[in-house]
Structures are given as structure tokens and as C-alpha cells.
């Protein structure tokens, strides 16, 4: 599984996932901090990376639009808004469990809440 976190999450999450041997990038790593949510999802889809965000409200709508327009992505993982971006360890541990459970990645329209 390959992860891509948007700018709502600390780039340290991707760093810590990489230290665990998990393929992860953040919007900060690739210079995508100013992209719209739609463009963040499009980037993740092009790179076959599961998008990770705390922005559930916008990405639930984008996932519904993707289904309606038959525009697959590589999955979306929504972190609970109660988990602040500073809760790095909890988010990293949850993503590591997801990576172990879905080593080949999520389905093209899957959305998970952690």
C-alpha cells in the first residue's frame, strides 16, 4: 500500500511511516501544499496512492463524485477530526495497521475512517 497525505496532516506522519518501511509521501514532500482537494485526490490517483486526510467533509463529497463520474482513485482514508494533526503516533499506528490489513491497497472507490 502506498500513502499520500494532504497538507492537513503533518509531513512527519509520512516520515514515520517510511521509517517503518511503508511507502508514504506527503503533499509537503512533493510541493503540493497549495493544491485544491480535487487536485490532491487527482494527484494521489495518478500516483496510485491512497489519500490520507482529516478533511472528511470535502473528501466524502469528492468520493461520491468519483463514483458518479466513474473516475477511480486509489482509496481515501479519513482521519477522525477529533484526532488533531499533532497526534502523530496515533495516526501512524492506525495507518500501519491499515497497510498490514490491505498490503495491495484499497479498492478504486474505497473510503476508510480511522
Long-range contacts (C-beta under 8 A, 24 or more apart in sequence): 1-50, 1-98, 1-99, 1-102, 1-103, 1-104, 1-105, 1-106, 2-47, 2-48, 2-49, 2-50, 2-74, 2-105, 3-49, 3-50, 3-52, 3-77, 3-95, 3-99, 4-40, 4-43, 4-44, 4-47, 4-49, 4-50, 4-51, 4-52, 5-51, 5-52, 5-53, 6-32, 6-37, 6-40, 6-51, 6-52, 6-53, 6-55, 7-32, 7-33, 7-40, 8-53, 8-54, 8-55, 8-85, 9-52, 9-53, 9-54, 9-79, 9-85, 9-91, 10-85, 10-86, 10-88, 12-88, 13-52, 13-88, 13-91, 13-92, 13-95, 16-88, 16-89, 16-92, 17-92, 17-95, 17-96, 17-99, 20-92, 20-96, 22-95, 22-96, 22-99, 24-95, 25-49, 37-62, 38-62, 41-66, 41-73, 41-76, 44-73, 44-74, 45-71, 45-72, 45-73, 45-74, 47-74, 48-74, 48-105, 49-74, 50-74, 50-75, 50-76, 50-77, 50-105, 50-106, 51-75, 51-76, 51-77, 52-76, 52-77, 52-79, 52-95, 53-77, 53-78, 53-79, 54-78, 54-79, 54-80, 54-81, 54-83, 54-85, 56-81, 56-113, 59-111, 60-111, 63-109, 63-111, 66-109, 67-109, 72-108, 72-109, 73-108, 73-109, 74-105, 74-106, 74-108, 75-105, 75-106, 75-107, 75-108, 75-110, 75-111, 75-112, 76-106, 76-110, 76-111, 76-112, 77-106, 77-111, 77-112, 77-113, 77-114, 78-111, 78-112, 78-113, 78-114, 79-114, 80-113, 80-114
